[in-house]
Every structure is written in C-alpha cells, then in structure tokens.
Amino acid sequence: MEEMKIAAIGECMIELSARADGAMSLAYGGDTLNTAVYLARLGRSRGGGNGGGIGVDYLTALGDDNYSDEMVAFWQREGIGTEQVLRLPGRLPGLYTIRTDRRGERSFQYWRAEAAAREMLRGEQGAKLGAALSQYDLVYLSGITLSILTDADRAILLDALARARAAGARIAFDCNYRPRGWPDAATARQAMDHVYRLSHIALPGLDDECALHGVMDPAAAAQRIADLGVGEICLKNGGGGCLLRRGLEVEFTPAQPGIIPIDTTAAGDSFNAAYLYHRLVGESAQDAARAGHRLAAQVIQYPGAVIPVHAMPPPI
C-alpha cells in the first residue's frame, strides 16, 4: 500500500532519571517524541519497510550541540524521519529529571526556558515547518506542544493545523495538561479547545480534563469534547481503562489487570502510539484500545520514557 505519512510535532529533551544508587541515567524523551518512537517501532514489527506502510517524521527545533546531534542520530536509528528538524545555531535542547516513588508514580523538574524547540515556528524556517504539515496524512500533537510556544507562535501553529486539515490531513491531539507550562488555566483551555475543534481524534487523559474543567466522570468529559466537534475520542483513565466514543457510540475498554508499575513515564504516550497505529491500519477502536493498554502495561514496567526494543510486546 502507499505509505501513510505521520508528523509528530513537539519537543524532545535531555532526560535524567534518578537511580536507586543516587546516580542519574541519561536518555532523551518528550511526550510527542515518545509516541513517534513507539509508532515507528510498531510499524517495523508489522513489516513493510519504514513503518509497514507508515512513515513517521518528527518536527521540532534543536541546537547545534552534541546532545542535539545524539538526539537526531537516535531518532534515525528508530526509523523516524528527521528532514523537518530545524537546527538553530548556538541553542540547546531543554532538560528534565524524573524521580519515582514506591508506587512507580513519577515527578518531574524542567529546565527548558531557552530550549530551541520554543522557536521552531519563527522566521522563514518556521514558516516552512508550518507549511510542511499539509504534506502529511496525520498530524499528532499535544498540549505540551502548545505550551512551549509564545502566543504569536501558537497562533502560527493553529493556522498551520487548519491549513493541513483543509488539505486533507487528519489531526490527533492529546491535551496532556501540565500547569507549569501555562501562564494560567484559562489560556490553556482556550488553546486546547481550539485544537480540539480542528481534531479528528482526541486522546486525552481524564485527570487532565478534570484539572482544566472541573471534576467530571468519563462520559461527561467525552461529551464535552464531542460537543467541540471531535468525531473519535479515546479518553484514558490510567488503570481505570478508557472510554471510547465514536459519534453516539460509547464503549469501555478495561486496562490490563495486575500490572505493578516501576515507572509510569510515557504510559499515555505509548498508549497513543498503539491506538493510532492500529486505527491507521484499519483495526477497530476497541482493538486499538486493547493494543494501547497492552503496550502501556509493558512500558510502565521499565524505567524512563523509551523502553529497550527487545522489551516491546510481540505484534498481535
């Protein structure tokens, strides 16, 4: 089949994870980048070259430093296209640390105020990056993608998404709300609802929706998003499974039972990858959600955002 082209747009950062011995291990991660990695791996596991009929590109900006070089090399090894990665002289990527408690729940600290990705939509290069979105069959982004941009740059991205949609691209969005990335909740609500109105597939977490809009049950949260015009909603609720809504159809898919997490980093990102991949290859939303739970259950049993390739569950 003709290869479908996916663009994941956002920020990848230097990741430092605390170890039991007090040292820190170095890796690279970011929510949309994590999803891109798992999408590319799922495609390769099903055969058919780069992505089994699916090509995954990552769109961002990096510096011209050694860490940025290593990021690009890592993405290329994973089969991710890097032609749309801007390299900004004298700039650096952001950095974050992860610490986990005894239940595997994680906490983060960020150093990203001067990160190159914050400028990916500025100037002539940024205009080209925004225009490139119209070349893709599906564009995936998150609330973190929105939060790292200035108001003016966010407006450029929203306009580029609208043009991509008009050109036939599908838009998939995970709100992934992190309050520290926003000046206030009202700004976050406005920006995210703007993207929901452009989106074909929504992959939010219930906790994020409740943090932004007040306590709701899954059905009410999904209804709120459906009222914005989203046709397909997969509302994640961690170990509580997920609610699927397509049109007026509402179904529930339980999470895998009995999983004891080591580190819940990238649980939602990996779920999103499996869900999107299985939907893109024509499987039902229920089967895609089951695949999402299966991959997420594996990911949370390893430290860090991206698990070793050998730890990926076998293809269904």
N, C-alpha and C positions, 0 to 999 in steps of 0.2 A: 504494500500500500504506500501511497505518497506520505512522506514524513510530515507529521504534525509538528509545528514549531511552538515551543513554550518559552515565554520570557518570565523570569522571576526577577523582580526589581526590589532593591533594598540595600542593606548594609551588612558587610561581614567584618568582624572584629577579631582582634587577638584575644584568645580565651585562656585564662589562667585558672586551673581547677585546684582547689586545696586537697592535698593528700593526707592520709592518716598520720604520716610521719612528719607533718608540718611543712613539707616541701610543696611546690606548685608545679603542675604539669602544663605544658604549652600546647595549645591547639588553636584552631580557627573556627569561628561559628557566628551565626546570626540567624534570626528566625527564617527569613525567606531563603537564605543560602542553605540552611539545613534541609528545607523542603526540596530545593533544587538538587542537592546531593542524593537524597533518597529517591526522588523521581528518576534521576539518571540511572541509579542502581537497579531500580525495579524494571526499567526498560531493558537494560542489558541482561537481566536474569531471564527475561522472556525471549531473548534472541532478537535478531534482525538488525545488527549493527549498532549505531549510536542511538540507543533508546528504543529498539524494537518498534520502529515507525514513529518514535517521538524524539525530537531533538530539544534539548534544554539549554538555554543561554542564561547567563547571569548578567544583569545590568546594574552597574554601580560605578563608583569612582574610588580609586586608591591613590597612594602616593608613589614615589619613585624609590622607595626604600627596600631593604632586604625582606622585611616582613611582607610587604605587598607582593614582591616577586614570588615569595614562597606560597602565598595565597593563590595567585594565578596558576602556579605550577600544580598545586593541589587540586584546583578545580579542573584543570585539563586532564589530570590523571583520572579523575572521576567521570570524564566524558562530558563535562559541561563546556559549552561554547563561551569563549571569553572575548570575542571580537567587539562586544559592546561595553567592555570595561575601560573607563577613562583612567588615564594615569596623569595625575596632577603634580608637577614638579614641586619639590620642597614640602609636600604634605605627607601625612601619616594616617594609617587606619586608627580607629578607636580601639579601646581595650576594655575588657570586663573580667571580673573574677566571679567564680562560683564557689559557694560553700553549701554543704548539705547537712541536714540534721539527721537524727537517728531514724526518722521515718522516710528518708530519701527526699524530703522537700528541700528545694533549693532557694538560696537568696543570692542576689547579685549586687555588685558595685560597678559603676561605669565611669570611664574616663573617655569622653567622646566629643567634647565641646568643639575641638578643632579637627575632627575627623574629615577626611577627604570626601566621604560619601555625602556629607551635608551639602556639597556644592555640585552634585552630579548633574543638576538641571540648569546650571548657569552658563551664560555665554553661548558662543557658537557651538561648542562641543555639546553642551547641554541641550540645545535645540535639536541637534542631530539625534541625541539619545531619545528625546521625547518623540521625535518623528518615527524612530525605529519601531516603536510599539505597534504601529499599524501593520508591520510586516508579519506579525505573529498570529497564530490561531487562538492562543490563550495567553492572557497576561495575569500573573499572580502577584499580589502584593499584600501588605499587612498594615495595621495601624502604626507599627514601628516605622515602616517606610514613610508614612505621612508625618510622623512626629519629629523626624530628624531634619525636616525641611523648614525653611522660613515660610511665612505666609505667602510671599510672592512666588517662591519656588514651588510651593504646594499647589498654587493656582495653575502654574505651568503644567504640573503633573496631571491635575484633574482635567485640564483641557486636552492633554495628550491622550488620556484614557478615553475621553469622549470621542476623539477622532479615531482612535483604534477601534472602539465599538462600532462606530459608523462604517468603518472599513471592513467589518465582519469579525473582528476579534471577540472572543468571549473573555469576560473579566471574572476572576475568582479572588475573593477577599476574606481575610481573617482579621478581625478588628484588633486582637492582641493588644489590649489597652495596658499601657504602663504609665501611671500618672506622672512620674518624674520627667517623662519626655514632653509633657504638655504644659503650657502656661496655666491652664485651668480646664476643668471638665467640660465646660460649655464649648470651648474651641474644639476639643476632641470630638464631642458629639456631633457638631456641625460638619466637621471634615469627614468623619466616618460615615455619617448618613448620606453625604454627597456621594461617596464611593459606593455605598450600598445601592443607591439609585441607578448606578451605572453597571452594577454587577449582575451576572447570570447565576453565579454560585457563591453562597456565603458559607463560611466555615468558622463561625465564632465560637468562643467559649462562653458558657452560661455565666461564669463568675465575672468575666469582663463586661458582659451586657448588664449584669446587675450592678456592677460598680459604676457604670455610666448612667443607668436609667432607673435605679432603684430595684429592690428585691422583686423578682418575678419567678414564676415557675417556668419550666422549659416551653410549654405550649404558648404562654403569653409572650415570652421572649421571641419565639419563632414567628408569632403573629405580628409583632411589632416590625420585624424585618421584612416579612411578606408584604406588609402594608406599604413598604417603600418600593415595592416592585420586583423584589428578588424571586425568581421562579424556583430555585432549588436551594434549600437550606439544610445544612448538617450542623446541628447545634451540639457541641461537645460538652460533656459534663464529667470529665475525668473517669473515675471508677464507677460513676453512675451511668455510663453508657452515653448514647447520643440519640437525639430526636431528629428524624428525617422528615422534611416537609417538601413535597413537590406539588405545586398547585394546592388543591384542597386535601390531598392525601397526606396523612400524618402516621408515621410508624416509629417504633422504638427499637434500637439495637443495643443489647447489653454489652458491656465491656467484658474482657476475658477475666474469669474469676481466679482468685488465689494467687495473684501476682504480688510479690513483695518487692517494692521498688528500691533500687540502690540510688538512683538519681533521676528525677523526673524531668530534667532538662531535655527539651526537644520532643517531649511526648506529643504535644499538639502539632508540631511541625512535621513529624514523621507520619502522624495520622493523616494530615492534609495531603502529603505526598501520595500515600497509598490510595486514599479516597479519589484524588484527582486522576491518578494513573488508571485505576480500574474503571472509572467513568469514561475516560478518554478512549479506552479500548473497547467500550461498548457494554460493560457489565452493569448490572442493576445497582441502584443506590444502596440497597441492603447489602449486596455482596461487597460493594466498595467500602461500606462502613465496617463490615466484618474484617476486611483486609486492613483497614486503618487501625482497628483495635489490635489486630494481630501484630502488626509492625510496632506500634507504640508500646505494647507489652514487652516486646523484646528490647526496645531502645532503653526503657527505664530500668533495665537490669544491668546497665553498663554506665560507667561514669562519663560525663561530658555529653556534648551535643551529637556527635557523629560516631557511631559505633564501628568497630572493625568490619571490613567487608565480609570476613568469614562468619560473623555473627548474624548476618542478615538471615531472616527466615527463608526457607526454600520457597520457590514460586508455587502458587496454588495450581 
